[in-house]
Amino acid sequence: MRIVLTISSICFWMLVLGQCGCEQAGGVAESPAKVDIGPNVSAYGDYSPAKIHITPLTGLAGSADANGSSKIDVYVSLLDSFGSQVKSPGVFRFELYEYAQRSAEPKGGRVVIWPDINLTDAAENNRYWHDFLRAYRFDLPLEPQSDQSCVLQVTFLCVGGKRLSDEFIFKQSK
């Protein structure tokens, strides 16, 4: 009888200790909160372009060809509100101005305005995007006027209607 009592006592305490583990009371774990942004795309506003920058890689590409024309290689980065380079649909507009020396406004008269480049289509956008640079690259044809400095202005028209602009000064030569 003593053996049965000892065995039942051991089983009882094993059962009690087995129920007192590290698990939380209630036994049901709470599920993580679900993030439901639905049609609210304003949550992505910080990741849309907030600034545009013409990179220092920009400049005249080689010398003029047999026809006397050359091109400008333009590298443009779009930056979000955190300063990270992003890819985004939109329209690029490029304008070239004479450089006005010793002036508060360096842009003189407009020399060239190129047709807008619409990159709202994914395939077209991808054609100009260079992932290793995290920038867009454009080749703009140019007929050099003289050995003068110019101001290149790029304007980016965002899908939401915001306009971003940057300027870059360089010297063109015949």
Salt bridges, closest charged atoms under 4 A:
ASP73 OD1 - ARG137 NH2 3.23
GLU95 OE1 - ARG110 NH1 2.74
ASP116 OD2 - ARG93 NH2 2.83
GLU124 OE2 - ARG127 NH1 3.85
ASP131 OD1 - ARG134 NH1 2.75
ASP139 OD2 - LYS71 NZ 3.64
ASP139 OD1 - ARG137 NH2 3.33
ASP166 OD2 - HIS53 ND1 3.85
GLU167 OE2 - LYS107 NZ 3.29
